[in-house]
Structure formats: C-alpha cells, structure tokens
Amino acid sequence: MSQRPRFVSEALVAHLFQIGAGSGGIAVLDLLARDQRITRVTLVEPDVYAVHNVYRHLFPPSAVGRLKAELAAEWVRAIRPDIACEAIVADITDPARQGEFASFAAECDFGVCAADNESAKFAFDALMRAAGKPWTLGEVLSGGIGGWVHRFAPGAACYGCVASHLKREVIEQPSGPPPDYSNPAAAQPEATIPASKASIAVIAAMHALVTLDCRDDFTSLLFSLQTVPSVFDTAFRAHRLSVPRSPTCLTCGTANPTPTGEQLDAAVDDALARLGAR
C-alpha cells in the first residue's frame, strides 16, 4: 500500500488553523498544542460556553457565559506559554470575512475542522483546498457509539466527495457502513442523543493522531465504540475507506477543474440539501 507524507513532519515548525472549540474541538486542540512542532495556532469559533456544555467540555463551570474562543486561547497559552495563539470570534461561513479566513488558510501548514454543522465543513474545505493545504475532520456519532476521522490532502477527494460517498453507501448497501449521525439536523432521531465525554475523548485522540502522524493511504477512518444492533456488530473495530475524487464533483472533479463561483455555490447548496442540513 502506498503511503502519504505526514501532515506534520518531524522537523516542521507548524502553524495550525482550526475551526471549532466545542467539546471535541478543545480536546483535539489540547492534544495538538502539546506537540512541540506546533508553534502557532489560529482558531475560529463563534459560540458562547453554555451550561449544557459543561459535562462534556474541558472548561470549568465558572467559565459559563464566556466566549469559547477566548477560553480556548487561555487554555492553549496555559499549557504552552511559548505558543502564538490567535482566537477569532467569528463564523467560518460569514461572507464578509472570507478574505480574512483565506489568509489564515494560506499562512497555515495544516487545518483541523471540529465544527458540528455541514455548512462550516464545506466552507472550511473550500478555504483549505484553495490554499492547497491538508486538513482533517473528526466527528463523534450520536450517543458516542463511534466516530469518524477524515483526512483531506491537496489533489485528493474533497469533503463533498466524501459526504456523497458515505450517503451512497447507506442507500445502495444497507448492510455496509452505518449512516453518519453526527449531523444535528439528520432525519434519524438518534442524532439528538449526546455523546459521553469518554467517547468524545477517544475520537478526539484518534483525530489528533491522524493529524500528527498518519501516513496510511486512507481517506476516512470509522471506529466503533459500542455494539449497536444493525449499526455496529462489534465494538472497538476500525473501518478504513479510500474515497476517490468524483469526476462529476464541481469542487474537485476532473470534468470541470475550474468551476465558477456560481457553480460552487449551487454544488454546496445541493450537497447540503441531500445531507438534510437545510
């Protein structure tokens, strides 16, 4: 099997660009920031730390009501006083700030997406792909039954290709990989069941490891944490998926290598509609 280069090389002084500092995002950031190769962090997170976040988060109850971005920056500086950490309170999909976000993508060495909505994932993919930078995405499945870690390299399948591939697998092969319950707007009622902190920590650790030291040739890693009838036959089992670029994908397909802005907007709208995110 061929091997891809690591996202973070042994000698690299690395700049991490991350979106999301929720329960999974801060767990990934905590692990990555402890790696001495990472010397700069740029974080984008719009939300306020709420009461319901406390039991699955690293921040204390006394921090309720404060901005997650500011809390995350304080956390990083506490464990790595030498690190340059910039926290931006913003939504990655904000049209007025795309130029600013594009500059972050251009300056970084790799990206991490810990967002929990499809619009943000597509927006981050577009930024990183335009900058030619690799990035990873971690997703905890509903109820903490398992999780995904996806890796995106320049020239490989984009997030739209992966999302479409997973959707087709569910429709065409009911006995194959389970549906992705990480989308809060999904039709499955299980999508509303929160995961435990333990489940979040396991997937966050895998996300960090894949980001820092993964050379295996796969696009997506699915890992089960529980045995769930008709979903996972066995707990603690890994499934690797290699997702090819779709020739019809308007983002990275070979049929249309230079899509217009209108075509990309239409493609994202279509993808979000198919994923039930609208």
Residue frames relative to the residue before (quaternion, step in Angstrom):
aa qw qx qy qz dx dy dz
M 1.0000 0.0000 0.0000 0.0000 0.00 0.00 0.00
S 0.4458 -0.6884 0.5001 0.2781 3.58 -0.90 0.89
Q 0.2561 -0.7716 0.5661 0.1364 3.52 -1.20 0.57
R 0.3333 -0.7277 0.5678 0.1921 3.54 -1.07 0.81
P 0.5705 -0.5860 0.4276 0.3851 3.60 -1.12 0.46
R 0.5936 -0.5634 0.4336 0.3770 3.55 -1.20 0.49
F 0.5353 -0.6050 0.4744 0.3496 3.55 -1.14 0.59
V 0.7667 0.1780 -0.0950 0.6095 3.57 1.04 -0.81
S 0.2637 -0.8019 0.5167 0.1430 3.60 -0.35 1.21
E 0.6990 -0.4944 0.3195 0.4061 3.56 -1.27 0.36
A 0.7944 0.3378 -0.1620 0.4781 3.59 0.90 -0.90
L 0.4940 0.7169 -0.3953 0.2930 3.56 1.27 -0.11
V 0.2612 -0.6779 0.6608 0.1888 3.53 -1.16 0.74
A 0.0962 -0.8904 0.4446 -0.0150 3.52 0.00 1.33
H 0.2454 -0.7284 0.6276 0.1237 3.49 -1.26 0.75
L 0.1784 -0.7943 0.5780 0.0569 3.56 -0.62 1.20
F 0.1139 -0.7495 0.6500 0.0518 3.54 -1.00 0.96
Q 0.0359 0.8252 -0.5568 0.0874 3.58 -0.44 1.23
I 0.1374 -0.7410 0.6462 0.1205 3.52 -1.21 0.63
G 0.7582 0.3527 -0.2846 0.4687 3.54 -0.97 0.93
A 0.0753 0.7797 -0.6168 0.0766 3.56 -0.82 1.08
G 0.2466 0.7617 -0.5472 0.2440 3.53 0.93 0.97
S 0.8038 -0.2729 0.1859 0.4948 3.57 -1.19 -0.42
G 0.7043 0.4134 -0.2585 0.5160 3.58 1.04 -0.73
G 0.6509 0.5524 -0.3162 0.4137 3.56 0.98 -0.84
I 0.6884 0.4572 -0.2967 0.4786 3.59 0.88 -0.86
A 0.6093 0.5487 -0.3575 0.4471 3.60 1.10 -0.61
V 0.6558 0.4869 -0.3003 0.4926 3.59 1.00 -0.82
L 0.6613 0.5157 -0.3080 0.4493 3.56 0.90 -0.93
D 0.6180 0.5504 -0.3369 0.4491 3.58 1.02 -0.81
L 0.6948 0.4712 -0.2743 0.4689 3.58 0.91 -0.91
L 0.6820 0.4868 -0.2930 0.4605 3.58 0.91 -0.86
A 0.6650 0.5244 -0.3128 0.4300 3.58 0.92 -0.87
R 0.6257 0.5454 -0.3349 0.4459 3.59 1.19 -0.44
D 0.5672 0.5735 -0.3855 0.4481 3.59 1.28 -0.19
Q 0.4479 -0.7440 0.4320 0.2434 3.58 -0.60 1.16
R 0.5686 0.5967 -0.3922 0.4083 3.59 1.18 -0.34
I 0.6671 0.4668 -0.2968 0.4990 3.58 1.16 -0.53
T 0.0603 -0.8327 0.5498 -0.0277 3.55 -0.59 1.21
R 0.7804 0.2014 -0.1224 0.5792 3.58 1.26 -0.18
V 0.0637 -0.7863 0.6145 0.0060 3.55 -1.01 0.88
T 0.0565 -0.7459 0.6625 0.0398 3.53 -1.05 0.89
L 0.0558 -0.8243 0.5624 -0.0332 3.56 -0.57 1.20
V 0.1098 -0.7692 0.6274 0.0516 3.55 -1.01 0.89
E 0.2017 0.7639 -0.5782 0.2038 3.59 -0.63 1.16
P 0.2442 -0.8294 0.4881 0.1195 3.62 -0.61 1.08
D 0.6651 0.6067 -0.2886 0.3259 3.58 1.12 -0.64
V 0.4384 -0.6488 0.5628 0.2649 3.49 -1.43 0.33
Y 0.4900 -0.6505 0.4998 0.2948 3.58 -1.05 0.79
A 0.1222 -0.8326 0.5403 0.0034 3.56 -0.58 1.23
V 0.7026 -0.4692 0.3324 0.4192 3.54 -1.30 0.33
H 0.6971 0.4872 -0.2911 0.4382 3.59 0.87 -0.90
N 0.5824 0.5887 -0.3684 0.4225 3.61 1.27 -0.20
V 0.5390 0.7121 -0.3783 0.2435 3.55 1.11 -0.79
Y 0.7323 0.4777 -0.2680 0.4047 3.60 0.74 -1.02
R 0.7521 0.3319 -0.2123 0.5283 3.60 1.19 -0.28
H 0.6351 0.5451 -0.3124 0.4494 3.58 1.24 0.21
L 0.5225 -0.6205 0.4799 0.3342 3.57 -1.30 0.24
F 0.5988 0.5762 -0.3669 0.4181 3.59 1.15 -0.47
P 0.4972 -0.6794 0.4516 0.2953 3.63 -1.05 0.67
P 0.6641 -0.4973 0.3710 0.4171 3.60 -1.24 0.30
S 0.6159 0.5765 -0.3480 0.4090 3.60 1.07 -0.64
A 0.6468 0.5363 -0.3145 0.4418 3.58 1.25 -0.34
V 0.3943 0.7327 -0.4757 0.2852 3.62 1.25 -0.10
G 0.7571 0.3453 -0.2849 0.4759 3.54 -0.93 0.97
R 0.6412 0.5053 -0.3305 0.4737 3.58 1.24 -0.25
L 0.6004 -0.5658 0.4240 0.3736 3.58 -1.24 0.33
K 0.5017 -0.6677 0.4619 0.2984 3.57 -0.91 0.94
A 0.6141 0.5647 -0.3563 0.4207 3.60 1.01 -0.75
E 0.6800 0.4819 -0.2866 0.4725 3.56 0.91 -0.91
L 0.6447 0.5188 -0.3152 0.4646 3.58 1.00 -0.82
A 0.6543 0.5150 -0.3097 0.4591 3.57 0.99 -0.84
A 0.6390 0.5196 -0.3281 0.4626 3.58 0.98 -0.80
E 0.6417 0.5128 -0.3167 0.4744 3.58 1.00 -0.81
W 0.6329 0.5394 -0.3254 0.4502 3.57 1.01 -0.84
V 0.6768 0.4993 -0.2894 0.4571 3.57 0.87 -1.01
R 0.6837 0.4870 -0.2937 0.4574 3.58 0.88 -0.90
A 0.6170 0.5542 -0.3443 0.4400 3.58 1.14 -0.58
I 0.7394 0.3825 -0.2271 0.5053 3.58 0.98 -0.79
R 0.7805 0.1474 -0.0852 0.6016 3.59 1.24 -0.48
P 0.1641 -0.8290 0.5279 0.0847 3.61 0.23 1.22
D 0.6609 0.5307 -0.2979 0.4391 3.57 1.18 -0.54
I 0.5945 0.6118 -0.3621 0.3758 3.58 1.21 -0.33
A 0.3601 -0.6884 0.5825 0.2391 3.56 -1.19 0.63
C 0.0382 0.8256 -0.5560 0.0885 3.56 -0.38 1.23
E 0.0490 -0.7874 0.6143 -0.0148 3.55 -0.71 1.14
A 0.1043 -0.7986 0.5921 0.0276 3.58 -0.72 1.08
I 0.1239 -0.7995 0.5873 0.0247 3.56 -0.75 1.10
V 0.2784 -0.7469 0.5837 0.1549 3.56 -0.79 1.05
A 0.4094 0.6884 -0.4855 0.3503 3.55 -0.10 1.30
D 0.4331 -0.6434 0.5643 0.2829 3.52 -1.37 0.36
I 0.4747 -0.7078 0.4470 0.2717 3.60 -0.71 1.07
T 0.6714 0.4874 -0.3042 0.4681 3.61 1.20 -0.36
D 0.4102 0.7272 -0.4655 0.2934 3.63 1.26 -0.04
P 0.3943 -0.7506 0.4733 0.2391 3.64 -0.46 1.14
A 0.6552 0.5478 -0.3139 0.4148 3.58 1.03 -0.72
R 0.7550 0.3868 -0.1996 0.4904 3.60 1.19 -0.42
Q 0.3477 0.7739 -0.4783 0.2270 3.58 1.23 0.24
G 0.6117 0.5477 -0.3551 0.4470 3.59 1.06 -0.63
E 0.6430 0.5170 -0.3022 0.4774 3.55 1.02 -0.85
F 0.6790 0.4836 -0.2918 0.4689 3.58 0.90 -0.92
A 0.6192 0.5469 -0.3397 0.4494 3.59 1.06 -0.73
S 0.6371 0.5150 -0.3330 0.4669 3.58 1.05 -0.69
F 0.6090 0.5326 -0.3543 0.4690 3.61 1.06 -0.67
A 0.6622 0.5098 -0.3020 0.4586 3.57 0.92 -0.93
A 0.6634 0.5131 -0.3036 0.4521 3.56 0.98 -0.85
E 0.7070 0.4724 -0.2572 0.4592 3.58 1.04 -0.78
C 0.6530 0.5521 -0.3249 0.4040 3.61 1.07 -0.64
D 0.4635 -0.6511 0.5227 0.2966 3.53 -1.36 0.18
F 0.7841 -0.0787 0.0592 0.6128 3.57 1.12 -0.62
G 0.2957 -0.7744 0.5398 0.1467 3.55 -1.24 0.45
V 0.1627 -0.7506 0.6324 0.1010 3.52 -1.32 0.46
C 0.1452 -0.7767 0.6091 0.0679 3.54 -0.87 0.99
A 0.0234 0.7806 -0.6224 0.0521 3.54 -0.77 1.11
A 0.3253 0.7435 -0.5068 0.2908 3.55 1.12 0.73
D 0.3221 -0.7698 0.5238 0.1711 3.57 -1.14 0.61
N 0.6881 0.4157 -0.3133 0.5055 3.60 1.13 0.48
E 0.6077 -0.6233 0.3688 0.3258 3.53 -1.08 0.81
S 0.6093 0.5676 -0.3607 0.4200 3.61 0.98 -0.75
A 0.6698 0.4938 -0.2970 0.4683 3.57 0.94 -0.89
K 0.6392 0.5299 -0.3317 0.4480 3.59 0.98 -0.79
F 0.6656 0.4845 -0.3004 0.4817 3.58 0.93 -0.86
A 0.6489 0.5215 -0.3228 0.4503 3.58 0.96 -0.82
F 0.6701 0.4901 -0.3017 0.4687 3.57 0.94 -0.88
D 0.6138 0.5478 -0.3388 0.4565 3.57 1.03 -0.78
A 0.6593 0.5097 -0.3131 0.4556 3.58 0.92 -0.89
L 0.6551 0.5149 -0.3099 0.4580 3.60 0.96 -0.84
M 0.7135 0.4575 -0.2614 0.4617 3.56 0.82 -0.99
R 0.6422 0.5146 -0.3285 0.4635 3.57 1.02 -0.73
A 0.6449 0.5153 -0.3261 0.4608 3.60 0.97 -0.79
A 0.7022 0.4465 -0.2542 0.4929 3.58 1.11 -0.72
G 0.4069 -0.7323 0.4587 0.2963 3.59 1.25 -0.23
K 0.5047 0.6556 -0.4103 0.3835 3.58 1.10 0.71
P 0.4682 -0.6743 0.4888 0.2953 3.62 -1.05 0.69
W 0.0132 0.7960 -0.6052 0.0042 3.56 -1.21 0.49
T 0.2565 -0.7586 0.5817 0.1430 3.52 -1.28 0.40
L 0.1734 -0.7693 0.6100 0.0779 3.53 -1.29 0.51
G 0.1063 -0.7850 0.6079 0.0543 3.56 -0.93 0.93
E 0.0280 -0.7982 0.6012 -0.0253 3.56 -1.00 0.87
V 0.2247 -0.7529 0.6057 0.1260 3.58 -0.84 1.01
L 0.3959 -0.7319 0.5039 0.2315 3.55 -0.79 0.99
S 0.7020 -0.4938 0.3213 0.4001 3.54 -1.22 0.55
G 0.8334 0.1800 -0.1551 0.4989 3.53 -0.95 0.94
G 0.5023 -0.6740 0.4128 0.3508 3.58 1.28 0.04
I 0.3225 0.7746 -0.4931 0.2298 3.59 1.15 0.52
G 0.7757 -0.1579 0.1204 0.5991 3.57 1.26 -0.32
G 0.1736 -0.8026 0.5571 0.1234 3.54 -1.19 -0.37
W 0.3865 -0.6967 0.5628 0.2202 3.51 -1.39 0.34
V 0.0266 -0.7178 0.6891 0.0961 3.51 -1.33 0.43
H 0.0926 -0.7996 0.5933 0.0096 3.56 -0.69 1.13
R 0.1226 -0.7789 0.6101 0.0784 3.57 -1.09 0.67
F 0.1304 -0.8011 0.5840 0.0149 3.54 -0.91 1.00
A 0.0933 -0.7999 0.5927 0.0099 3.55 -0.65 1.17
P 0.6053 -0.5519 0.4108 0.4003 3.61 -1.09 0.57
G 0.8005 0.2658 -0.2168 0.4914 3.55 -0.88 0.97
A 0.6405 0.4977 -0.3283 0.4840 3.59 1.27 -0.23
A 0.7618 -0.3559 0.2610 0.4742 3.58 -1.29 -0.14
C 0.3860 -0.7173 0.5356 0.2228 3.57 -1.03 0.83
Y 0.7046 -0.4443 0.3162 0.4541 3.59 -1.25 0.06
G 0.6130 0.5566 -0.3483 0.4393 3.59 1.05 -0.69
C 0.6331 0.5226 -0.3262 0.4687 3.58 1.03 -0.79
V 0.6717 0.5001 -0.2942 0.4606 3.57 0.91 -0.94
A 0.6624 0.5058 -0.3094 0.4579 3.58 0.87 -0.93
S 0.6651 0.4931 -0.3008 0.4733 3.58 0.95 -0.84
H 0.6354 0.5345 -0.3287 0.4500 3.58 0.99 -0.82
L 0.6744 0.4879 -0.2997 0.4661 3.58 0.87 -0.88
K 0.6235 0.5369 -0.3326 0.4607 3.58 1.06 -0.73
R 0.6730 0.4942 -0.2967 0.4634 3.59 0.92 -0.90
E 0.6103 0.5604 -0.3529 0.4346 3.58 1.02 -0.76
V 0.6637 0.5080 -0.3059 0.4559 3.57 0.96 -0.86
I 0.7017 0.4744 -0.2708 0.4573 3.58 0.95 -0.89
E 0.7734 0.3962 -0.1981 0.4535 3.57 0.79 -1.04
Q 0.7938 0.1842 -0.0911 0.5724 3.60 1.11 -0.61
P 0.1927 -0.8314 0.5101 0.1064 3.61 0.26 1.23
S 0.6889 0.4698 -0.2913 0.4689 3.61 1.10 -0.57
G 0.5596 0.6308 -0.3711 0.3890 3.58 1.29 -0.09
P 0.8267 -0.1703 0.1293 0.5204 3.58 -1.12 -0.65
P 0.5021 -0.6670 0.4567 0.3074 3.61 -0.99 0.77
P 0.6152 -0.5359 0.4098 0.4080 3.58 -1.21 0.32
D 0.4842 -0.6547 0.4984 0.2976 3.55 -1.20 0.56
Y 0.1818 -0.8255 0.5299 0.0688 3.58 -0.34 1.23
S 0.4676 0.7194 -0.4308 0.2797 3.60 1.24 -0.01
N 0.5742 0.5823 -0.3820 0.4306 3.58 1.25 -0.28
P 0.4073 -0.7473 0.4631 0.2474 3.65 -0.48 1.11
A 0.7123 0.4385 -0.2568 0.4842 3.59 1.15 -0.53
A 0.3577 0.7653 -0.4754 0.2457 3.58 1.25 0.19
A 0.5929 -0.6019 0.4093 0.3444 3.55 -1.21 0.54
Q 0.6070 0.5732 -0.3622 0.4145 3.59 1.13 -0.62
P 0.4730 -0.6851 0.4685 0.2958 3.62 -0.82 0.92
E 0.5766 0.6074 -0.3787 0.3939 3.60 1.17 -0.53
A 0.5432 0.6547 -0.3905 0.3518 3.58 1.21 -0.46
T 0.6765 0.4976 -0.2957 0.4554 3.57 1.20 -0.41
I 0.5444 0.6224 -0.3990 0.3963 3.61 1.28 -0.12
P 0.3535 -0.7606 0.4951 0.2267 3.63 -0.57 1.04
A 0.4370 -0.6749 0.5300 0.2693 3.54 -1.22 0.57
S 0.5246 -0.6191 0.4769 0.3378 3.56 -1.20 0.47
K 0.6430 -0.5147 0.3964 0.4055 3.55 -1.25 0.36
A 0.6172 0.5562 -0.3438 0.4377 3.59 1.06 -0.73
S 0.6635 0.4955 -0.3028 0.4717 3.59 0.94 -0.89
I 0.6372 0.5277 -0.3171 0.4636 3.55 0.98 -0.88
A 0.6610 0.5221 -0.3078 0.4424 3.58 0.95 -0.89
V 0.6373 0.5293 -0.3330 0.4503 3.60 0.99 -0.80
I 0.7052 0.4466 -0.2727 0.4784 3.59 0.79 -0.99
A 0.6176 0.5384 -0.3457 0.4574 3.60 1.05 -0.69
A 0.6466 0.5118 -0.3198 0.4666 3.58 1.00 -0.79
M 0.6425 0.5043 -0.3163 0.4826 3.57 1.01 -0.80
H 0.6215 0.5450 -0.3295 0.4562 3.56 1.02 -0.84
A 0.6716 0.4943 -0.2945 0.4667 3.58 0.91 -0.91
L 0.6627 0.5116 -0.3083 0.4517 3.59 0.93 -0.88
V 0.6453 0.5100 -0.3178 0.4716 3.56 0.96 -0.86
T 0.6556 0.5179 -0.3081 0.4550 3.57 0.99 -0.83
L 0.7607 0.4207 -0.2081 0.4484 3.57 0.84 -0.98
D 0.8538 0.0636 0.0588 0.5133 3.57 0.83 -0.90
C 0.4289 0.6942 -0.4727 0.3327 3.57 0.73 1.02
R 0.0014 -0.8079 0.5888 -0.0254 3.54 -0.70 1.10
D 0.4461 0.6841 -0.4640 0.3431 3.59 1.23 0.08
D 0.4497 -0.7030 0.4930 0.2459 3.52 -1.13 0.72
F 0.4238 0.6512 -0.5383 0.3265 3.57 0.11 1.29
T 0.4293 -0.6851 0.5285 0.2589 3.53 -1.27 0.44
S 0.8207 0.0659 0.0233 0.5671 3.56 0.85 -1.00
L 0.1517 -0.7658 0.6210 0.0697 3.53 -1.08 0.85
L 0.1101 -0.7813 0.6138 0.0273 3.56 -0.72 1.14
F 0.0249 -0.8151 0.5779 -0.0313 3.58 -0.71 1.08
S 0.2840 -0.7689 0.5516 0.1546 3.56 -0.75 1.07
L 0.2050 -0.7828 0.5778 0.1062 3.56 -1.08 0.76
Q 0.7785 0.1795 -0.1047 0.5922 3.55 1.24 -0.39
T 0.4327 -0.6312 0.5594 0.3185 3.55 -1.27 0.35
V 0.0300 0.7980 -0.5960 0.0843 3.56 -0.63 1.18
P 0.4602 -0.7033 0.4619 0.2831 3.62 -0.55 1.10
S 0.8439 0.1254 -0.1694 0.4934 3.54 -1.00 1.05
V 0.6907 0.4034 -0.2897 0.5257 3.59 1.27 0.09
F 0.7914 -0.0394 0.0673 0.6063 3.58 0.61 -1.17
D 0.3268 -0.7563 0.5352 0.1866 3.59 -0.68 1.08
T 0.8015 0.1386 -0.0366 0.5805 3.57 1.11 -0.72
A 0.3992 -0.6947 0.5424 0.2528 3.56 -1.06 0.74
F 0.8341 0.2179 -0.1715 0.4769 3.55 -1.29 0.49
R 0.4793 0.6254 -0.4635 0.4054 3.52 0.85 1.03
A 0.2861 -0.7731 0.5487 0.1395 3.55 -0.93 0.95
H 0.0972 -0.7593 0.6415 0.0500 3.55 -1.15 0.73
R 0.1697 -0.7901 0.5830 0.0843 3.59 -0.73 1.05
L 0.0884 -0.7809 0.6176 0.0319 3.55 -0.98 0.90
S 0.1556 -0.7470 0.6387 0.0995 3.56 -1.01 0.87
V 0.1142 -0.8256 0.5525 0.0127 3.55 -0.33 1.27
P 0.2977 -0.7729 0.5315 0.1773 3.62 -0.63 1.05
R 0.5845 -0.5330 0.4591 0.4043 3.55 -1.26 0.27
S 0.3701 -0.7225 0.5369 0.2296 3.55 -0.89 0.88
P 0.4528 -0.7107 0.4595 0.2807 3.64 -0.72 0.98
T 0.7005 0.4487 -0.2701 0.4848 3.59 1.20 -0.41
C 0.4541 0.6934 -0.4503 0.3320 3.59 1.28 -0.02
L 0.3947 -0.7385 0.4975 0.2266 3.60 -0.77 1.03
T 0.6279 0.5358 -0.3457 0.4464 3.58 1.19 -0.30
C 0.8440 0.0316 0.0258 0.5348 3.58 0.75 -1.00
G 0.4145 0.7402 -0.4538 0.2727 3.61 1.24 0.08
T 0.5440 -0.6402 0.4450 0.3102 3.56 -1.14 0.68
A 0.5894 0.5966 -0.3728 0.3971 3.59 1.17 -0.49
N 0.7980 0.0853 -0.0266 0.5960 3.57 1.13 -0.57
P 0.0936 -0.8664 0.4884 0.0456 3.61 0.39 1.22
T 0.7785 0.2398 -0.1471 0.5611 3.61 1.16 -0.42
P 0.0373 -0.8368 0.5463 -0.0016 3.61 0.41 1.17
T 0.4975 -0.6332 0.5000 0.3188 3.52 -1.22 0.52
G 0.6720 -0.4855 0.3661 0.4227 3.54 -1.29 0.25
E 0.6437 0.5259 -0.3255 0.4507 3.56 1.01 -0.79
Q 0.6475 0.5171 -0.3200 0.4594 3.58 1.02 -0.79
L 0.6513 0.5106 -0.3149 0.4647 3.57 0.98 -0.82
D 0.6345 0.5246 -0.3290 0.4625 3.58 0.99 -0.81
A 0.6588 0.5057 -0.2999 0.4694 3.55 0.99 -0.89
A 0.6440 0.5284 -0.3191 0.4518 3.60 1.02 -0.80
V 0.6625 0.4971 -0.3037 0.4709 3.57 0.94 -0.88
D 0.6376 0.5257 -0.3260 0.4592 3.59 0.96 -0.87
D 0.6611 0.5050 -0.3040 0.4643 3.56 0.97 -0.89
A 0.6609 0.5129 -0.3103 0.4515 3.58 0.93 -0.89
L 0.6619 0.5067 -0.3039 0.4613 3.56 0.94 -0.89
A 0.6378 0.5237 -0.3278 0.4599 3.56 1.04 -0.77
R 0.6716 0.4948 -0.2977 0.4642 3.59 0.98 -0.84
L 0.6983 0.4576 -0.2658 0.4820 3.57 1.10 -0.66
G 0.4959 -0.6909 0.4100 0.3295 3.57 1.27 0.02
A 0.4700 0.7044 -0.4208 0.3253 3.58 1.19 0.48
R 0.6403 0.5155 -0.3341 0.4612 3.58 1.22 0.01
